[in-house]
Structures are given as structure tokens and as C-alpha cells.
Amino acid sequence: MSGRSGVYLVSAKQSDTGHTYDNSGFQEKDHSVGYSPTNGVNIQDAPGAKPMPEKPYRGMGKEELLYFSSRPFWRRLRMGCIAIVLIGWLALVITVVALVLAYPRCREPDARSWYQKEAVYRIYVPSFKDSNGDGIGDLKGVESKLDYIQDLGFNIFSLSPFYSGDDTGASTLVADFGAGKDETIVDHKSVGEVYGTLADFDSLVAAAHDKGMYVVIDFVPNQSSKNHPWFMDSVANNLGTKRNYYVWADGDVVNPPNNWKSHYDGSAWTLDATRGLYYLHQYSSDTADLNLRSAALRDELESILKFWLDRDVDGFNIRRPGFLYEDFDLRSNPGSGINYADFTPMYTSGQPEVYGLLEQWRMLLQAHNKTNTEKLLMADIDGGMDVTRMYSYCDRSGVQMPLNVLQSNNDCRGTCLRTYVDMWMEATPSGKWASWMGGDENKDRLASSFNSSFIDAFTVATFLLPGTPVLYYGDELGATGLDTSMGGARVSHARAIMPWDNSTHGGFCDNCTTMWTDVAQTVDNSRGELSGLIKDLIALRGEQSFRVGEYAAALRDEAVFSFVREFDGESGYLVAVNLSPDTVTRDFTGSHHTIESEATVALSRGSSYAVDDDADTSKLEIGPYGAVVVSWDYVAKEL
């Protein structure tokens, strides 16, 4: 084998031959090497050795390289280069950290309470389901239909008043279709005989909780029956503890204290012959308005709330809070005439004391809570209430969910719905929660107030807007209610019997000969029941973008109302409804900056698309009174 072997023996022992060995072979030892902290490596010439050059030169040997590289100038140059590299590296790290902190990240979703995640099913108890054949709905009847309510997708139900009151038998209810009987209460802490017992109520609550459902009951703090023990004590004992539980005022036989009118027309004052004073009743003369300025009365009302909290209710719907207080000086309302509508109720509604009282009740619910589950306060906004102040008074928390009922309008189209939504969204403070309600027992039904084609589009919009939808029983069937030609100012036509089937009594009761009123006169099956649509909408509400996502208005015109729901890292959704009788095609891509041109259909109602179809949002077609919901994948935005 020729050449060098490539295997080298290395010894730590100094050679005695005077030779050194490197990769080029043996060389004579010409230099001695020394080191000092000041000058670095110092190669001293051996006798007869060639002197070191004064400057570096190309092709230097390792001794010369070692010599020059150890000089102070080169050491400083090396340290400077290392420092530049370290500083550059540190600057890069700082830049990356700054970009990570500054770049929009996927946010953590806001926490949602149970009432924000679910939808509410509102029940008028006397008309929902009769369990004992007396022709009047009751609590056992409600319990028997919990599976029906939950199968629709609702996990919250709200009950109309079921308390002990004046005779609420069938004959009494029929007299005015139940209007006014909700407030003729004689005992706020017991169940009316026709509705069952406290044991029935406890059974209903337990059964609901076993199914993961929540129970909200009505709280009626504004008035009671004249037959209530409080009122009878207030009448009989002018010096008793309850003498100020009601609103009393002087007047003569001919002239009441002022011009205040009842909602049912006529004077809001009735002279009590025993006490010789007028008592106030803003509604029926069978009821008397409570005086919320009495501290003792407020304590009584708080004890009522605690009583039902101890029976594990999940929340309260405060009835008519706008009328809890009246003007202290009993000043007459502006206007003239004989009917309620002839006057502006400046001094009988929306008084400032209401908001502080709502806050006190909210704090009571927080403090008197044995389940550690947030308790809900709902309240209607009738009575000139300022919605913003209902939510938060003096930077404190009021009711969580004022109820926003759509007003009747038989010609409601895109601009009508836009006005309804915008007014409520603007009234809802940041961080607070909206509600969307098509009706209740004190308003006409949706199917009686709007053309039937409108209801689908309205339902899609309100179930997918930020907030909690509230559905009135029977609206899922398109029920129209009682004949509107019957009755007068006190009649609510939305209290008809729930039609469970096509039998004589509509499945409302078994073995009953009469019912307190008629079955809902018609059920609109021409477009199919709303039940299937509601189930689909509630399922869609479970998506993160609808549950916690932001809301942004999209394209709107006379026919179309649309909006976007989206959340970081989740699919975006466009909800578009057509409130006209014609098929429309619109370009939605420019109406909001996140809408993608290529999308997938998530829901279709009254349109040609099927779920999972591809859709071009630049030419999205929506059928007459139809609705389309499309989604697209989240796309991270670049800096």
C-alpha cells in the first residue's frame, strides 16, 4: 500500500528528538512558545530560526496565524463580532415575542350561564295540559309534557302564575278568558287548588332538574286580590301594621284623588266604604296595587322570593315592573278623556325607584342561593322602562334578561325586522344579554299578528341572533288562538287550549266534559309545523360561533335581513332571511369583510339549497319568505 496510512499515534509525552509532528509530517523544532495576559501567545525564535513577520500575509503557517490571532487587535475584533451576533440573536427573540403578544390571537370564549345557552318555552298553565279532567291545565299536566318540551330543544320553561287566588274555576276563567285572574292572588306562597298542590310543584321541579331542565316562575309584586289577608287587614285596621301595604288616597264620592285611568279604562281608583279612602288599581278593580314604598311590604315580597328559592326554582319572571311605583305626590297624568290611551302615563309608570328595587332583588337571589347555580331575573319592559337601566342601575347589576316582545305588524318586512333588532341591540349595554320573544299570554299570537309566511324567517333570525329566544306555547304549531271578535279590552286571545292532537278536546284532557275555553282554533300546517325548524335552529345555536361569537350586520334592504356570527378559530356563519313574497338573489361578499365567496349551506328553509350544498355568496338565492344559513372555514388574518 502506498501513501500514508491515515492512522496516527498520539502521545502526551514530550518527544526527546526535538521534532514535532503535524499533519504534514515531522518538522524540526524551531520555536519556543510562551504566553502573557498582555500580549497573548509569544513565539520566541530559537537560535538561527527565521524571525516572525511584522504583518499577516496570505498563506501563513499555523504558527504565524496563532501569533497574529492572539494579538489584542484581533482579540477585540473577535469579541466584537461575537457581541454583534449575540445582540442580533437577542433582538430577534425580542421581535418574535413582541409579534406573538401583539398579533391577534384566538380569544378565550366568554363564560356563558345556563340561560344564555338555552332557549325558553313559555307556558300559560291553565291552557297547556289538564291532568285531572276538570278542564283546566295544571302542574301535573306540565310535568307530563316535559319530554315534549325537551324534544323540541328547550331546556328552560317559564310558567304563568299558578298561585292561590280568587275562584279560578272554569266559569270564572271563561268570563274574561283568564285576563286579570293572574293577579288576583290571595296567597303568594301556595298553589291554586285548580293547579295542584305544593307537592305537585316540588315534583315538577324535581322532574325537570332530573332532565337537566330549568324552571322559571312568575313573580307578581305589583298587586294582589282584594280578598288577600293583607288587603283585608289594611281595610279593617287603619292603625295596623299593614295599613300602608296598598296605595290609599283621599277623595270624595264624586272626585277621585286624580285623573289616573285603569288599563281596562275607567278610573284607577275605587272608594272603599269601610276605610273611607280610595285604593289604587291600575288594572282590575278586583285587585289592589301594592305600595312598594312600605319597607314592611318589601320585606314580605322578599320572603316570597326566598320561599320559592328554597323550593329550588331557577329564576323569576317579574310581571309588570314598570308599574311598581307611582308618583309620590299623586300628580295627574297629562291628557284628557275617559280611557287609558287618552293619557300619557308619566306619573304611573317607569318611576326611577323601580331600578333600585330590581337591583335589590338581584342581590337577594345571589345571596339566598343554596344550589350555587346562578338564579335568573327576567322582566317585561312594559310601563315606560329604560332597558339600559333595567340591566344595570348605578353601575350595578339589575335583571339579566329584559323581555323583548315583537309588536304586531302585519306588513313587517326587511326594514321592520331590522328596526326591531337594531333598537334592541342598541339598548343592550356591552356585556349584557338580549332576548327575542314572539309573544306571550298578554299579546296576540304570532300567527294572529303576522302573515304565516313571515314566521319562519322571523324564527330563523331570532333563534340565531345573540341572545335567548323565548317561544310561547303553541307557536311551534302555528296556533292562532281565540276568535278575535270575542271579548273586549281585557281579553287576551293568546290563551287558547294547546292542541295536542285532532281529537274533540285536542288531547288537552282525558274524560273531561268541558274545558275552560276553546282549543286553539286553527293550526297552520300549510308549510309544515315549525317544530322541525326549531329543533334544527337550537342545534345550530350550539355551535361556538353562535354560542359565544360576535354579531355583525350584513346586507339589508327592503326584502333581505342578514347578519354574520363568528368567533376566532371557528367557522363563520351568514344568516340571511328574505321577507318578501319573491325569490331574491343577492351578493353578500361585500357586506362584511369576513364573508367568503365559497360557503357551505348549514340550514335552508323555503329555498332551493340542501344542507351541505356548496353556495356562492356572491349570488346567493333565497326563496320567498325563506332563509339560508351558510358557513365557511376560519381564515387567520395576516398582519
C-alpha positions in Angstrom: 0.0 0.0 0.0 1.4 3.4 -1.0 1.0 6.7 0.7 0.2 7.5 4.4 -1.9 5.1 6.3 -4.3 7.7 7.8 -3.8 6.2 11.3 -1.8 8.3 13.7 -0.5 7.6 17.1 -0.6 10.4 19.6 1.3 10.6 22.8 1.1 13.1 25.5 4.8 12.5 26.3 7.2 15.2 25.1 9.5 13.9 22.3 13.2 13.8 23.0 14.1 14.0 19.4 13.5 17.7 19.1 10.9 17.1 16.5 7.2 18.0 16.3 4.6 16.2 14.4 1.7 17.6 12.4 -0.5 16.5 9.6 2.3 17.3 7.2 4.8 15.2 8.8 7.8 15.7 11.1 9.3 19.2 11.4 12.3 20.4 13.2 11.5 22.3 16.5 12.4 25.9 15.6 10.5 27.9 18.1 9.6 28.1 21.8 6.2 29.3 22.7 5.2 31.5 25.7 2.1 33.3 26.8 1.4 36.5 28.7 -2.0 38.1 29.5 -1.0 41.3 27.8 0.5 40.1 24.5 -1.2 36.6 24.3 0.8 33.9 22.6 4.5 34.7 22.1 6.5 32.6 19.8 10.2 33.1 20.6 12.6 32.4 17.9 15.1 29.6 18.6 18.7 30.3 17.7 19.0 30.5 13.9 15.2 30.5 13.4 13.5 32.7 10.9 12.0 35.8 12.5 8.2 36.3 12.7 6.8 38.7 10.0 5.6 42.1 11.1 2.2 41.8 9.2 -0.2 39.0 8.4 0.2 37.6 4.9 -1.6 35.2 2.6 -0.6 31.5 3.1 0.6 31.9 6.7 1.5 28.8 8.6 -0.2 27.9 11.8 2.5 29.4 14.0 2.0 32.8 12.3 -1.8 32.5 12.4 -1.6 31.7 16.1 0.8 34.6 16.7 -1.3 37.2 14.9 -4.7 35.9 16.1 -3.6 36.3 19.7 -2.7 40.0 19.4 -5.0 42.5 21.2 -6.5 43.9 17.9 -7.7 40.6 16.7 -9.0 39.5 20.1 -11.1 42.7 20.2 -12.3 42.1 16.7 -13.4 38.6 17.5 -15.2 39.7 20.7 -16.9 42.5 18.7 -18.2 40.0 16.1 -19.4 37.7 18.8 -21.2 40.6 20.5 -22.9 41.6 17.3 -24.1 38.0 16.8 -25.5 37.9 20.3 -27.1 41.2 20.1 -28.8 40.3 16.8 -30.0 37.0 18.2 -31.4 38.8 21.3 -33.1 41.3 19.0 -34.6 38.5 17.0 -36.0 36.8 20.2 -37.5 40.1 21.4 -39.1 40.8 18.0 -40.7 37.3 17.9 -42.0 37.7 21.4 -43.4 41.1 20.6 -45.1 39.8 17.5 -46.6 36.9 19.4 -48.0 39.3 22.0 -49.2 41.9 19.5 -50.7 39.6 16.9 -54.4 39.0 17.3 -54.8 35.6 19.0 -57.7 33.3 19.3 -59.6 34.6 22.3 -60.8 32.5 25.2 -64.6 32.3 24.8 -66.6 34.3 27.4 -68.2 32.2 30.1 -71.9 31.6 29.4 -74.6 30.9 32.1 -77.3 28.4 31.6 -79.9 30.9 30.5 -77.6 32.2 27.7 -77.0 28.7 26.3 -80.6 27.5 26.2 -84.0 28.7 24.8 -87.1 29.4 26.8 -90.5 27.8 26.4 -93.3 30.0 27.9 -96.4 28.2 29.2 -99.8 29.6 30.2 -100.6 26.9 32.7 -104.5 26.8 32.5 -104.3 26.1 28.8 -101.4 23.8 28.5 -102.4 20.3 29.7 -105.1 19.1 32.1 -104.2 16.0 34.2 -107.4 15.5 36.3 -110.3 16.2 33.9 -111.6 19.4 35.3 -111.0 21.3 32.1 -108.2 23.5 33.4 -104.5 22.9 32.9 -102.4 22.2 35.9 -98.8 21.5 37.2 -99.1 17.7 36.8 -100.1 18.3 33.2 -97.0 20.4 32.6 -94.9 17.6 34.2 -96.4 15.1 31.8 -95.2 17.1 28.8 -91.6 17.7 29.9 -90.3 15.2 27.3 -92.2 17.1 24.6 -90.7 20.4 25.6 -87.2 18.9 25.8 -87.5 17.1 22.5 -88.2 20.4 20.8 -84.8 21.5 22.1 -85.9 23.7 25.1 -84.3 23.2 28.5 -85.9 26.2 30.2 -89.6 26.6 30.7 -91.4 29.6 32.2 -94.7 29.2 34.0 -97.6 31.7 34.2 -98.9 32.5 37.8 -100.3 29.4 39.5 -100.8 30.8 43.0 -103.8 30.6 45.2 -106.2 33.3 44.2 -109.9 34.2 43.7 -112.1 31.4 42.4 -110.2 30.4 39.2 -112.6 27.6 38.3 -113.7 27.2 34.7 -116.7 29.5 35.0 -114.6 32.4 36.3 -111.9 31.9 33.7 -114.4 31.9 30.9 -115.8 35.2 32.0 -112.9 37.2 30.6 -110.7 34.5 29.0 -108.4 34.5 32.0 -107.4 38.1 31.7 -106.8 39.7 35.1 -107.0 36.4 37.0 -103.2 36.0 37.1 -103.0 38.9 39.6 -106.0 38.1 41.8 -103.7 36.4 44.3 -104.7 35.6 47.9 -101.6 33.6 48.9 -98.2 34.1 47.1 -96.8 31.0 48.9 -99.3 28.4 47.9 -100.5 26.7 44.7 -104.0 27.4 43.5 -106.4 24.5 44.0 -107.2 24.1 40.3 -103.4 24.0 39.5 -102.5 21.3 42.1 -100.5 21.4 45.3 -97.1 22.4 46.6 -96.2 18.7 46.4 -97.1 18.8 42.7 -94.9 21.8 42.3 -92.0 20.1 44.0 -92.5 17.1 41.8 -92.4 19.2 38.7 -89.2 20.9 39.7 -87.5 17.6 40.7 -88.5 16.0 37.4 -87.3 19.0 35.4 -83.9 19.0 37.2 -83.5 15.3 36.7 -83.8 16.0 32.9 -81.3 18.9 33.1 -84.0 21.5 32.7 -84.6 24.8 34.5 -87.8 26.2 36.0 -88.7 29.9 35.9 -91.8 31.1 37.6 -93.7 34.4 37.5 -93.4 36.8 40.4 -96.3 39.2 40.8 -95.2 42.1 43.1 -97.5 44.8 41.8 -100.9 43.9 43.1 -103.0 41.3 44.9 -106.6 40.3 45.2 -108.9 42.4 47.4 -109.5 39.1 49.2 -105.9 38.8 50.2 -105.4 38.9 54.0 -103.1 41.9 53.6 -105.8 43.9 52.0 -108.5 42.9 54.4 -106.2 43.9 57.3 -105.3 47.1 55.6 -109.0 48.0 55.2 -110.1 46.9 58.7 -107.3 48.4 60.8 -106.3 51.9 59.9 -103.6 51.7 62.6 -102.4 48.2 61.9 -99.0 47.1 60.5 -100.5 46.5 57.1 -102.3 49.8 56.7 -99.7 51.1 54.2 -99.4 47.8 52.2 -101.6 49.4 49.5 -101.9 52.7 47.8 -104.6 54.7 49.6 -105.6 58.3 49.0 -108.3 60.8 50.0 -111.1 61.9 47.7 -114.8 62.5 47.8 -117.6 60.4 46.4 -117.6 62.3 43.1 -114.0 63.2 42.6 -111.2 60.5 42.9 -107.7 61.6 44.0 -106.6 62.4 40.4 -107.2 61.5 36.8 -105.3 58.2 36.7 -107.0 55.6 34.5 -107.1 51.8 34.7 -105.6 49.8 31.8 -109.1 48.4 31.4 -110.4 52.0 31.1 -112.3 53.9 33.7 -110.8 55.4 36.9 -107.9 53.6 38.5 -109.4 54.5 41.9 -112.2 52.8 43.8 -113.6 54.1 47.1 -113.6 51.6 49.9 -116.6 52.3 52.1 -115.1 50.7 55.2 -111.9 52.7 55.3 -113.3 55.7 53.7 -110.4 56.0 51.3 -109.7 55.3 47.6 -107.5 52.3 46.8 -105.4 52.3 43.5 -105.9 49.6 40.9 -104.1 50.1 37.6 -105.8 47.0 36.3 -108.9 45.3 37.5 -110.8 46.7 40.5 -110.7 43.2 41.9 -107.1 43.8 42.5 -105.4 46.5 44.6 -102.0 48.0 43.8 -99.3 47.3 46.5 -97.4 50.1 48.0 -93.7 49.3 47.3 -92.7 52.4 49.4 -93.6 50.4 52.5 -90.4 48.7 53.9 -92.6 46.1 55.7 -94.2 45.2 52.4 -90.9 44.9 50.6 -89.8 42.5 53.4 -92.9 40.4 52.7 -92.1 40.3 49.0 -88.5 39.2 49.8 -89.9 36.4 51.9 -91.9 35.2 49.0 -88.8 35.1 46.8 -87.0 33.2 49.5 -89.9 30.7 49.8 -89.7 29.7 46.2 -85.9 29.8 46.1 -86.0 27.2 48.9 -88.1 25.1 46.6 -85.3 25.1 44.1 -86.7 27.4 41.4 -84.1 28.6 38.9 -85.4 32.1 38.3 -88.3 34.5 38.3 -90.1 36.5 35.6 -91.2 39.8 37.2 -94.6 40.8 36.0 -95.2 44.5 35.1 -92.2 46.0 36.9 -92.9 49.3 35.1 -95.9 49.8 37.4 -94.4 49.0 40.8 -94.2 52.7 41.8 -96.4 55.7 41.2 -95.7 59.4 41.7 -95.4 60.1 45.4 -97.4 63.3 45.1 -100.1 61.6 43.1 -99.9 64.2 40.3 -102.4 63.8 37.4 -101.1 62.4 34.1 -101.0 64.7 31.1 -104.0 64.3 28.8 -107.8 64.3 28.9 -110.5 61.8 28.2 -112.1 58.7 29.7 -109.8 55.9 28.5 -106.2 54.9 29.5 -104.9 55.6 26.0 -106.1 59.2 26.2 -103.3 60.0 28.8 -99.5 59.9 28.9 -98.7 57.7 32.0 -95.9 60.0 33.2 -96.7 59.5 36.9 -98.0 55.9 36.9 -95.2 54.0 35.1 -91.4 53.9 34.7 -90.7 55.7 38.0 -86.9 55.8 38.9 -87.4 53.8 42.2 -88.1 50.7 40.1 -84.5 50.2 39.0 -83.0 50.2 42.5 -85.7 47.7 43.6 -84.7 45.3 40.8 -81.1 45.6 41.9 -82.1 44.7 45.5 -83.9 41.6 44.3 -81.0 40.6 42.1 -78.7 40.8 45.2 -81.2 38.7 47.2 -81.1 36.0 44.6 -77.4 36.0 44.7 -77.2 35.8 48.5 -80.1 33.3 49.0 -78.8 30.6 46.8 -78.3 27.1 48.2 -77.6 25.5 44.8 -74.7 27.7 43.7 -76.3 27.9 40.3 -76.9 31.4 39.0 -80.5 32.5 39.5 -82.3 34.3 36.7 -84.3 37.5 36.8 -86.4 38.2 33.7 -88.8 41.1 33.4 -91.1 42.6 30.8 -90.4 46.1 29.6 -93.9 47.5 29.6 -94.5 50.6 31.5 -92.0 53.0 30.1 -89.0 51.1 31.3 -85.5 52.2 30.3 -83.9 49.0 29.1 -80.3 50.1 29.8 -81.2 50.9 33.4 -83.0 47.6 33.9 -79.8 45.8 33.1 -77.6 48.0 35.2 -78.5 50.7 37.7 -75.7 53.0 39.0 -73.1 50.6 37.7 -74.7 47.6 39.5 -76.4 44.6 38.1 -80.2 44.5 37.6 -82.2 41.9 35.7 -80.2 39.6 33.4 -82.9 39.4 30.7 -85.5 42.0 30.0 -88.1 40.5 27.7 -88.4 42.0 24.2 -91.7 41.2 22.6 -92.2 41.8 18.9 -95.1 44.2 18.4 -97.9 43.3 15.9 -97.3 44.4 12.4 -99.0 42.6 9.5 -96.7 44.2 7.0 -93.4 43.5 8.6 -90.6 43.0 6.1 -86.8 43.5 6.0 -86.8 47.1 7.3 -89.3 46.2 10.0 -87.2 43.3 11.3 -84.1 45.5 11.1 -85.7 48.2 13.2 -86.8 45.6 15.8 -83.3 44.1 16.0 -81.3 47.3 15.9 -83.4 49.0 18.6 -82.8 46.2 20.9 -79.1 45.7 20.1 -78.5 49.4 20.7 -80.4 49.3 24.0 -78.4 46.3 25.3 -75.2 47.5 27.1 -71.9 45.9 26.3 -71.6 42.6 28.0 -75.3 42.2 28.7 -77.7 39.7 27.2 -80.7 40.3 24.9 -83.9 38.3 24.5 -86.1 37.7 21.5 -89.8 37.0 22.2 -92.6 36.5 19.7 -95.4 36.8 22.2 -97.0 35.8 25.5 -100.4 35.4 27.0 -100.9 39.2 27.1 -100.2 39.7 23.4 -101.8 38.3 20.3 -100.1 35.2 18.9 -97.6 35.4 16.1 -99.9 33.6 13.7 -102.7 36.1 14.5 -100.4 39.1 14.2 -98.3 38.3 11.1 -98.8 36.6 7.8 -98.0 33.0 8.1 -95.0 33.2 5.7 -93.2 35.7 7.9 -93.0 33.4 10.9 -90.4 31.0 9.5 -88.0 33.8 8.6 -88.6 35.6 11.9 -87.9 32.4 13.8 -84.6 31.7 12.0 -83.4 35.3 12.7 -84.3 35.4 16.3 -83.0 32.0 17.2 -79.6 32.8 15.7 -79.1 36.4 17.0 -77.0 36.9 20.1 -79.5 36.5 23.0 -82.0 34.0 24.3 -85.2 33.2 22.2 -88.4 32.8 24.1 -91.2 30.8 22.4 -94.8 30.9 23.5 -96.5 27.5 23.8 -98.4 26.5 20.6 -96.4 28.9 18.3 -94.4 26.0 17.2 -97.7 24.6 15.7 -98.7 27.9 14.1 -101.7 28.1 16.5 -103.8 31.3 16.1 -105.8 31.4 19.3 -109.2 32.6 20.1 -111.7 34.3 17.8 -110.6 38.0 17.9 -114.3 39.1 17.6 -115.0 37.9 21.1 -114.5 39.9 24.2 -113.3 43.4 24.9 -110.3 45.3 26.2 -109.5 42.8 28.9 -109.4 39.7 26.6 -106.2 38.1 25.6 -106.7 35.9 22.6 -103.5 34.0 23.0 -104.7 31.8 25.9 -106.5 29.1 23.9 -106.1 25.5 24.7 -102.9 23.8 23.4 -103.9 21.4 20.5 -102.0 18.1 21.2 -103.9 16.1 18.6 -107.0 16.2 16.4 -109.5 14.7 18.9 -112.5 16.5 20.3 -110.6 18.1 23.1 -107.4 18.4 21.2 -105.7 15.9 23.6 -105.8 18.6 26.3 -107.7 16.4 28.8 -109.0 12.9 29.3 -112.5 12.2 30.4 -113.4 15.8 30.6 -116.8 17.1 29.5 -116.0 20.8 29.3 -112.8 22.9 29.1 -112.4 26.4 30.4 -112.0 27.8 26.9 -111.7 26.6 23.2 -108.8 24.7 21.7 -106.6 27.0 19.5 -108.9 27.5 16.6 -106.5 26.8 13.8 -103.1 25.2 13.4 -101.3 26.2 10.3 -100.0 23.0 8.6 -99.8 24.5 5.1 -96.0 24.9 5.4 -95.4 22.2 7.9 -95.1 22.7 11.6 -92.3 24.8 12.9 -91.2 22.1 15.3 -88.6 20.6 12.9 -87.1 24.0 12.1 -86.9 24.9 15.8 -85.0 21.7 16.6 -82.5 22.5 13.8 -82.1 26.0 15.0 -81.5 25.1 18.6 -78.9 22.5 17.4 -77.2 25.2 15.3 -77.2 27.5 18.4 -74.8 25.0 20.0 -72.0 25.9 17.5 -69.3 28.1 19.1 -69.8 31.0 16.8 -73.5 31.2 17.8 -72.9 30.5 21.4 -70.2 33.0 22.1 -69.4 34.7 18.8 -69.7 38.3 17.7 -72.6 39.7 15.8 -72.2 42.0 12.7 -74.8 43.4 10.4 -74.5 42.3 6.8 -76.6 43.1 3.7 -80.0 44.7 4.4 -82.7 46.1 2.2 -86.5 46.2 2.0 -86.6 42.4 1.4 -83.5 41.0 3.0 -82.2 41.0 6.5 -78.9 39.3 7.2 -76.1 39.2 9.7 -72.8 37.4 10.5 -71.9 35.3 13.6 -68.2 34.4 14.0 -65.6 33.6 16.7 -61.8 33.3 16.4 -60.8 29.9 15.1 -64.3 28.8 14.4 -66.4 28.7 11.3 -68.1 31.9 10.3 -71.8 32.0 9.5 -74.0 34.2 7.4 -77.7 34.2 8.3 -79.9 35.6 5.5 -83.7 35.8 5.5 -86.0 37.0 2.8 -89.1 38.8 4.0 -90.7 39.3 0.6 -93.0 37.1 -1.5 -90.5 36.9 -4.3 -87.3 34.8 -4.8 -84.3 37.1 -4.4 -80.6 36.8 -5.3 -78.0 39.0 -3.6 -74.2 39.4 -3.4 -73.2 39.2 0.2 -69.5 39.2 -0.2 -69.0 42.9 0.2 -71.4 43.4 3.0 -69.0 42.1 5.7 -65.2 41.7 5.3 -65.0 38.1 6.6 -67.7 36.6 4.3 -66.0 34.1 1.9 -67.3 33.6 -1.6 -67.3 29.8 -1.3 -69.5 28.6 1.5 -71.5 25.5 2.7 -75.2 25.5 3.4 -75.8 24.8 7.1 -79.6 25.4 7.1 -82.2 26.1 4.4 -85.8 27.0 4.8 -88.0 27.8 1.8 -85.1 27.8 -0.6 -83.7 25.5 -3.2 -80.5 24.6 -1.3 -80.0 21.5 0.7 -77.8 21.2 3.8 -74.1 20.7 2.9 -74.6 22.1 -0.6 -71.9 24.4 -1.9 -73.1 28.0 -2.2 -71.7 31.1 -3.9 -72.3 34.0 -1.6 -71.8 36.5 -4.4 -75.1 35.2 -5.9 -76.9 33.6 -3.0 -80.6 32.8 -3.9 -83.3 32.9 -1.2 -86.9 31.8 -1.8 -90.0 33.7 -0.9 -90.1 34.2 2.9 -87.2 31.8 3.0 -83.9 31.6 5.0 -80.4 30.4 4.3 -77.6 29.9 6.7 -74.1 29.3 5.2 -70.7 28.8 6.8 -67.1 29.0 5.8 -63.9 27.9 7.4 -62.0 30.2 9.6 -59.1 32.0 7.8 -56.4 33.5 10.0 -55.8 37.2 9.1 -52.2 38.2 8.3 -50.6 41.3 9.7 
